Amino acid sequence: MRSKLNLANLPTKIIKAEKLSNELGRNIYIKRDDQTGSEISGNKIRKLEYSLKEAAERGATTIITTGGIQSNHCRATTAAATILGLKVVLLLRISESPKTEGNFFLNKIFGAEIRYCTPDEYKISRNEIMMSIAQEKEEMGEICYVIPEGASNGIGSLGYFNAMEEIIQQEREMGIRFDTVVVAVGSGGTYSGLSLANKYYNLKKRVIGFAVCDTSEYFIERIDTINKEAIPLTGKKIEISKEEIEINDKYTGIGYALSTPEELEFIKKIAVSEAVILDPVYTAKAMYGLYNEIKSDNLKSSDNILFIHTGGLFGLFPKQDQFSF
């Protein structure tokens, strides 16, 4: 297994969502990966501990990465790179002039150099644009390390392989076995790491990913690609097929980072009942999906469910005007 940096506050605690459990008649637990830090909070830092370790080993001076205007990944990357004394260039997807708020505001405070691209450029050529930025910077004497969207590649996947090992230890300490693990899926790296560790350790857990955009078919292909990149980096023999990847795409709503009134009301419901804040882009869609799948009696064999809270609090504030009180 590749080595990593130690930047996150680990292990993150696991709590039981008591009122939600009582309502649904299942044991719902939440792993608080939203508490991996403050500036670096969320799931991305687990991946970045591996990515940025590799960057440091290669002597990088500048980190280049990409995401949406309110990308948790870009904010966590900027903060973590700043801790390490590295420069950051962000390629952010915009369709109109952005307000300086949330994660975008924090990126500016941290001093990231920000470039912009259109949604079409992002979809078709974001990696090529990042490589051109790297070439530009290297001509100026920088050594660049490019991190893909969400740090979702082979090296990034190791962060959640390690997280599943952490969960195994917590199960021993708590005297419980989680039969089902649930996580939001936006770029695939978090799911990849969880599923690889589940298979390697023969845990026989059902790992369900709730897509926050795109289709199940898209993410199955994407995660399969990440798995193939990650397996050699684990140093372990793991055989996992596409058929073992379970993605539910029924709760993407009206699109990536777009919220329906029902989703916003659900954020309020969980806040009132559990004092847990879900973010509108990832965890609200995933928990809303889990809630409705249980209500629809589609998870009959899931009794002890662990929901991975992947963070995203800063992305909630730009949505505040959409809530009704």
C-alpha positions as CSV (number, residue, x, y, z in Angstrom):
1,M,0.0,0.0,0.0
2,R,1.3,3.5,-0.9
3,S,2.2,5.8,2.0
4,K,0.2,8.9,2.8
5,L,0.4,12.2,4.6
6,N,-1.4,12.7,7.9
7,L,-3.5,15.9,7.4
8,A,-7.0,14.8,8.4
9,N,-8.4,14.4,11.9
10,L,-8.8,10.6,11.9
11,P,-10.4,8.4,12.8
12,T,-13.7,10.2,12.4
13,K,-16.4,9.2,14.8
14,I,-19.5,7.1,14.1
15,I,-22.8,8.2,15.6
16,K,-26.3,6.7,15.6
17,A,-29.1,8.7,14.1
18,E,-31.5,7.9,16.8
19,K,-34.7,9.6,15.7
20,L,-34.2,8.6,12.0
21,S,-33.6,5.0,13.1
22,N,-36.7,5.0,15.2
23,E,-38.8,6.4,12.3
24,L,-37.4,3.9,9.7
25,G,-37.2,0.9,11.9
26,R,-33.5,0.4,11.0
27,N,-30.3,1.2,12.7
28,I,-28.9,4.2,10.8
29,Y,-25.4,5.2,11.7
30,I,-23.4,8.2,10.3
31,K,-19.6,8.3,9.9
32,R,-18.7,11.9,10.3
33,D,-16.2,12.4,7.6
34,D,-17.5,16.0,7.5
35,Q,-15.4,16.4,10.6
36,T,-12.0,15.4,9.1
37,G,-11.0,19.1,9.7
38,S,-12.2,22.6,9.3
39,E,-10.6,24.1,6.2
40,I,-9.9,20.6,4.8
41,S,-13.2,19.1,5.9
42,G,-15.0,16.4,4.1
43,N,-14.1,13.2,2.2
44,K,-11.7,14.7,-0.2
45,I,-8.8,15.1,2.3
46,R,-8.6,11.3,2.7
47,K,-7.9,11.0,-1.1
48,L,-5.6,14.0,-1.0
49,E,-3.4,12.5,1.7
50,Y,-2.3,10.0,-0.9
51,S,-2.3,12.3,-4.0
52,L,-0.3,15.1,-2.3
53,K,2.2,12.6,-0.8
54,E,2.9,11.5,-4.4
55,A,3.1,15.1,-5.5
56,A,5.7,15.9,-2.7
57,E,7.7,12.8,-3.7
58,R,7.8,14.1,-7.3
59,G,9.1,17.5,-6.0
60,A,6.0,19.4,-7.1
61,T,5.7,23.1,-6.5
62,T,2.3,23.7,-8.0
63,I,-0.9,21.7,-7.8
64,I,-3.5,21.9,-10.5
65,T,-7.0,20.6,-10.2
66,T,-10.6,21.2,-11.3
67,G,-14.2,21.3,-10.2
68,G,-17.4,23.3,-10.0
69,I,-17.5,26.8,-8.6
70,Q,-18.5,25.4,-5.2
71,S,-16.3,22.3,-5.4
72,N,-15.4,20.9,-2.0
73,H,-12.5,19.1,-3.6
74,C,-11.0,22.3,-4.9
75,R,-11.3,24.0,-1.5
76,A,-9.8,21.1,0.3
77,T,-7.0,20.8,-2.2
78,T,-6.2,24.5,-1.9
79,A,-6.2,24.3,1.9
80,A,-4.1,21.2,2.0
81,A,-1.6,22.4,-0.6
82,T,-1.3,25.6,1.3
83,I,-0.4,23.7,4.5
84,L,2.4,22.0,2.5
85,G,3.6,25.3,1.0
86,L,2.5,24.5,-2.5
87,K,1.0,26.8,-5.1
88,V,-2.5,26.0,-6.4
89,V,-4.2,26.7,-9.8
90,L,-7.9,25.9,-10.0
91,L,-9.8,25.4,-13.2
92,L,-13.4,26.1,-12.2
93,R,-16.6,25.5,-14.3
94,I,-18.9,28.5,-14.5
95,S,-21.9,29.4,-16.7
96,E,-22.2,33.0,-15.4
97,S,-20.2,35.5,-13.3
98,P,-19.9,33.8,-9.8
99,K,-20.7,35.3,-6.5
100,T,-17.7,35.3,-4.0
101,E,-19.3,33.0,-1.4
102,G,-18.9,29.5,0.1
103,N,-16.0,27.3,-1.2
104,F,-15.2,29.9,-3.9
105,F,-14.8,32.5,-1.3
106,L,-12.4,30.3,0.7
107,N,-10.4,29.5,-2.4
108,K,-9.8,33.2,-2.8
109,I,-8.8,33.7,0.8
110,F,-6.3,30.8,0.5
111,G,-4.8,32.6,-2.5
112,A,-5.4,30.1,-5.2
113,E,-4.9,31.2,-8.8
114,I,-8.2,30.7,-10.5
115,R,-8.9,30.0,-14.1
116,Y,-12.4,29.5,-15.6
117,C,-14.0,27.2,-18.2
118,T,-17.5,26.8,-19.7
119,P,-19.6,23.8,-18.9
120,D,-18.9,22.4,-22.3
121,E,-15.2,22.9,-22.0
122,Y,-15.3,21.2,-18.6
123,K,-17.2,18.3,-19.9
124,I,-15.1,17.7,-23.0
125,S,-11.6,19.0,-22.4
126,R,-11.0,19.8,-18.7
127,N,-8.1,17.4,-18.5
128,E,-6.5,18.8,-21.6
129,I,-6.9,22.4,-20.3
130,M,-5.2,21.4,-17.0
131,M,-2.3,19.9,-18.9
132,S,-1.9,23.1,-21.0
133,I,-1.8,25.1,-17.7
134,A,0.8,22.7,-16.4
135,Q,2.9,23.2,-19.5
136,E,2.6,27.0,-19.1
137,K,3.7,26.8,-15.5
138,E,6.5,24.4,-16.2
139,E,7.9,26.8,-18.8
140,M,8.1,29.3,-15.9
141,G,10.1,26.9,-13.8
142,E,7.3,25.2,-11.8
143,I,7.0,21.5,-11.2
144,C,3.3,20.6,-11.6
145,Y,1.2,17.8,-10.3
146,V,-2.3,17.5,-11.8
147,I,-5.1,16.1,-9.7
148,P,-8.3,15.0,-11.5
149,E,-11.8,16.0,-10.6
150,G,-12.5,14.9,-7.0
151,A,-9.1,13.3,-6.7
152,S,-10.9,10.3,-8.1
153,N,-8.2,8.2,-9.6
154,G,-6.2,5.2,-8.5
155,I,-4.0,6.9,-6.0
156,G,-7.0,8.9,-4.6
157,S,-9.1,5.8,-4.2
158,L,-6.6,4.5,-1.5
159,G,-8.0,7.1,0.9
160,Y,-11.3,5.2,1.2
161,F,-9.6,1.8,1.1
162,N,-8.0,3.1,4.3
163,A,-11.3,4.4,5.5
164,M,-12.9,1.0,5.3
165,E,-10.0,-0.4,7.4
166,E,-10.9,2.3,9.9
167,I,-14.5,1.2,9.9
168,I,-13.5,-2.4,10.5
169,Q,-11.6,-1.3,13.7
170,Q,-14.6,0.8,14.8
171,E,-17.0,-2.1,14.3
172,R,-14.8,-4.1,16.7
173,E,-14.8,-1.3,19.3
174,M,-18.5,-0.7,19.0
175,G,-19.5,-4.4,18.9
176,I,-21.5,-4.0,15.8
177,R,-21.4,-5.1,12.1
178,F,-22.6,-2.8,9.4
179,D,-24.2,-4.9,6.7
180,T,-24.7,-1.9,4.4
181,V,-22.5,1.1,3.6
182,V,-24.0,4.1,1.8
183,V,-22.2,7.0,0.1
184,A,-22.9,9.8,-2.3
185,V,-21.2,9.4,-5.7
186,G,-20.1,12.4,-7.7
187,S,-16.8,11.3,-9.2
188,G,-16.4,7.7,-8.1
189,G,-13.2,7.6,-6.0
190,T,-14.8,7.3,-2.6
191,Y,-17.0,4.4,-3.7
192,S,-14.0,2.7,-5.4
193,G,-11.9,2.6,-2.3
194,L,-14.8,1.4,-0.1
195,S,-15.7,-1.4,-2.6
196,L,-12.1,-2.5,-3.0
197,A,-11.5,-2.9,0.7
198,N,-14.9,-4.6,1.1
199,K,-13.8,-7.2,-1.5
200,Y,-10.3,-7.6,-0.3
201,Y,-11.2,-8.2,3.3
202,N,-14.3,-10.3,2.3
203,L,-16.5,-8.2,4.4
204,K,-19.6,-9.0,2.4
205,K,-21.1,-5.6,3.0
206,R,-23.5,-4.1,0.5
207,V,-21.9,-0.9,-0.7
208,I,-24.5,1.4,-2.2
209,G,-23.6,4.6,-4.1
210,F,-26.2,7.2,-4.7
211,A,-25.4,9.2,-7.8
212,V,-25.7,12.9,-7.5
213,C,-25.4,13.4,-11.3
214,D,-25.1,11.2,-14.4
215,T,-26.4,7.6,-14.7
216,S,-25.6,4.3,-13.0
217,E,-24.1,3.0,-16.2
218,Y,-21.7,6.0,-16.4
219,F,-20.5,5.6,-12.8
220,I,-20.1,1.8,-13.0
221,E,-17.8,2.3,-16.0
222,R,-16.0,5.2,-14.2
223,I,-15.5,3.2,-10.9
224,D,-14.4,0.2,-12.8
225,T,-11.7,2.3,-14.4
226,I,-10.6,3.7,-11.0
227,N,-10.5,0.2,-9.5
228,K,-8.2,-1.0,-12.2
229,E,-5.9,2.0,-11.6
230,A,-6.0,1.5,-7.8
231,I,-5.5,-2.3,-7.4
232,P,-1.7,-2.2,-8.4
233,L,-1.2,0.6,-5.9
234,T,-2.6,-1.4,-3.0
235,G,0.0,-4.1,-3.4
236,K,-2.8,-6.6,-2.9
237,K,-4.5,-9.2,-5.1
238,I,-8.1,-8.0,-5.6
239,E,-10.5,-9.2,-8.2
240,I,-13.7,-7.2,-8.5
241,S,-16.1,-7.0,-11.4
242,K,-18.4,-4.3,-12.7
243,E,-21.4,-6.4,-11.5
244,E,-20.3,-5.9,-7.9
245,I,-20.7,-2.1,-8.3
246,E,-24.1,-0.9,-7.1
247,I,-25.1,2.6,-8.1
248,N,-28.6,4.0,-7.6
249,D,-29.3,7.0,-9.9
250,K,-33.0,7.6,-9.0
251,Y,-32.3,10.6,-6.8
252,T,-30.1,12.9,-8.9
253,G,-33.1,15.3,-8.9
254,I,-32.9,18.3,-11.3
255,G,-29.2,18.1,-11.7
256,Y,-25.7,18.4,-10.2
257,A,-25.6,21.0,-7.4
258,L,-29.3,21.9,-8.1
259,S,-31.8,21.4,-5.3
260,T,-35.5,20.6,-5.4
261,P,-37.8,22.0,-2.6
262,E,-38.2,18.4,-1.3
263,E,-34.4,18.0,-0.9
264,L,-34.1,21.3,0.9
265,E,-36.9,20.4,3.2
266,F,-35.2,17.1,3.9
267,I,-32.0,18.9,4.9
268,K,-34.1,20.8,7.4
269,K,-35.7,17.6,8.6
270,I,-32.3,15.9,9.4
271,A,-31.0,19.1,11.0
272,V,-34.0,19.3,13.3
273,S,-34.0,15.6,14.2
274,E,-30.3,14.8,14.4
275,A,-28.5,18.2,14.6
276,V,-26.6,16.9,11.5
277,I,-26.2,19.3,8.5
278,L,-26.3,17.6,5.1
279,D,-25.0,19.5,2.1
280,P,-27.2,20.1,-1.0
281,V,-24.8,18.7,-3.6
282,Y,-23.9,15.3,-2.2
283,T,-25.1,14.1,1.2
284,A,-28.6,15.5,1.0
285,K,-29.3,13.6,-2.3
286,A,-27.7,10.4,-0.9
287,M,-29.5,10.4,2.4
288,Y,-32.8,11.4,0.7
289,G,-32.3,8.4,-1.5
290,L,-31.5,6.1,1.4
291,Y,-34.6,7.4,3.3
292,N,-36.9,6.8,0.4
293,E,-35.5,3.4,-0.6
294,I,-36.2,2.2,3.0
295,K,-39.6,3.8,3.0
296,S,-40.3,2.0,-0.3
297,D,-39.2,-1.3,1.3
298,N,-36.3,-1.7,-1.2
299,L,-33.6,-2.4,1.4
300,K,-35.2,-5.4,3.3
301,S,-31.9,-7.0,4.1
302,S,-30.2,-3.9,5.5
303,D,-30.5,-3.6,9.2
304,N,-27.3,-1.9,10.4
305,I,-26.6,0.9,7.8
306,L,-23.6,3.1,7.9
307,F,-24.0,6.4,6.0
308,I,-20.7,8.1,5.1
309,H,-21.2,11.9,5.6
310,T,-18.7,13.2,3.0
311,G,-19.0,16.9,4.2
312,G,-19.8,19.9,2.1
313,L,-21.0,22.4,4.7
314,F,-19.6,25.4,2.9
315,G,-21.6,24.6,-0.2
316,L,-24.8,25.0,1.8
317,F,-24.5,28.8,2.4
318,P,-24.9,29.8,-1.2
319,K,-28.3,28.0,-1.0
320,Q,-29.6,29.8,2.0
321,D,-32.0,32.0,0.0
322,Q,-33.7,28.9,-1.4
323,F,-34.8,27.7,2.0
324,S,-38.3,28.5,3.4
325,F,-38.6,29.2,7.1
